[in-house]
Amino acid sequence: MKFKTLAIHAGHSPAEHMGAVMTPIYQTSTFAFRGVNRPGAFDYSRSGNPTRKALENCLASLEGGSSGFAFATGMAAETTVLMMFDSGDRIVVHSDLYGGTYRLFQSVLRGKGIEAVYVDLRDAAATERVLAGGAAAVWIESPTNPLMNLVDLEAVSAQAHRHGAIAICDNTFLSPYFQRPLDLGVDVVVHSTTKYINGHSDVVGGAAVVKDAELGGKIGFLQNAMGTCAGPQDCFLVLRGIKTLAVRMEEHNRNALAVARWLECHAKVAGVLHPGLESHPQHALARKQMSGYGGTFSFRLRGGQDAAFHLLDRVRLFTLAESLGGVESLIEHPVTMTHVSVASDALQEMGITPDLVRVSVGVEDVEDLISDLDYALAGA
Ligand SMILES: *Cc1c(COP(=O)(O)O)cnc(C)c1O
């Protein structure tokens, strides 16, 4: 079946739930045994819950995997996946990445002996040199946040495999609707379902999906052992969000591209970082490995931080807030908001500078969004 159909039906069968067309919220901690030594399909909700299972099966199906796992947050998904590694393991990490992931590597895992080695995964020779030093995994984010740089998922996964490392990809920015890393050779996909997958800014959640049964076994074991799973209420909401993932992503994509093209022509804008624009240095790769560009991108203002603050102060429809991927449009300043946990020299080196503004373009009418930015940019 095709994606739009799977998004609505995968993981759920009314016959298993008294005919309920929507997956019920199994708000229970425990399940009755059928008899002595005869547990039912579920025994305890940390180990498994029918609402969570429906979401996990749906996610696995959308990513083209064999098993999916739902977690309390995106960071819980990342932490659980990374607990597959041991003290002494090196993980090659794309140098331009989500601030929370950077903080997890630097302030939590490093102290436990799991070392992140940062490299620009767009540079094949540099990646080869780092991998030659030994690595258990490569951590990829594509497109990156907030710079919208792309990593060639197929090439980097193959490179990782040649060195005996697995490839992990954070697919939050595009969702499986626009990018399917497992099809390109990636071993583990992680998500913050908080973003596009749920899409309504009313849940924090995370997910991991794998194709390989052995990796699935390891992650499933850790999810239960560490207790990082999502609760049934949140799983229900994410499942509901997923039903409209395809239609939302199409609209986010169309609106964001229209806003990006409009900004690119604005006198006060120094540059627009959007992989769907012909001006993006990796536009060809975007067309090769993605089927759309999503709704989030960044742009630089000619007037630096003052101009950025002026714009953020004047918008009325875009909400000044962190996060992305909801139906409503958000705007933020990475240097002072989402990326404060990244050291300032690292930010500078990556190009996350004070003139940079990130938008998550929602599914409102695009004319209203453009007139809001037009008003806010006036006098910037
Ligand atoms: C938000 C986000 C995360 C973390 O997810 P939470 O649900 O906030 O824990 C990880 N990666 C990316 C790319 C994100 O945008």
The ligand as an SDF file (V2000), in Angstrom:
LIG
                    3D

 15 15  0  0  0  0  0  0  0  0999 V2000
   13.3120   18.6790   18.5470 C   0  0  0  0  0  0  0  0  0  0  0  0
   14.3760   17.8470   17.9670 C   0  0  0  0  0  0  0  0  0  0  0  0
   14.9610   16.8050   18.7100 C   0  0  0  0  0  0  0  0  0  0  0  0
   14.6010   16.5280   20.1530 C   0  0  0  0  0  0  0  0  0  0  0  0
   13.2990   16.1300   20.3050 O   0  0  0  0  0  0  0  0  0  0  0  0
   12.4080   16.4030   21.6440 P   0  0  0  0  0  0  0  0  0  0  0  0
   11.1140   15.7980   21.2830 O   0  0  0  0  0  0  0  0  0  0  0  0
   12.3720   17.8750   21.8510 O   0  0  0  0  0  0  0  0  0  0  0  0
   13.1030   15.7080   22.7690 O   0  0  0  0  0  0  0  0  0  0  0  0
   15.9310   16.0460   18.0770 C   0  0  0  0  0  0  0  0  0  0  0  0
   16.3170   16.2850   16.8180 N   0  0  0  0  0  0  0  0  0  0  0  0
   15.7880   17.2840   16.0790 C   0  0  0  0  0  0  0  0  0  0  0  0
   16.2610   17.5140   14.6920 C   0  0  0  0  0  0  0  0  0  0  0  0
   14.8100   18.0990   16.6250 C   0  0  0  0  0  0  0  0  0  0  0  0
   14.2950   19.0970   15.9020 O   0  0  0  0  0  0  0  0  0  0  0  0
  1  2  1  0
  2  3  1  0
  2 14  2  0
  3  4  1  0
  3 10  2  0
  4  5  1  0
  5  6  1  0
  6  7  2  0
  6  8  1  0
  6  9  1  0
 10 11  1  0
 11 12  2  0
 12 13  1  0
 12 14  1  0
 14 15  1  0
M  END
$$$$
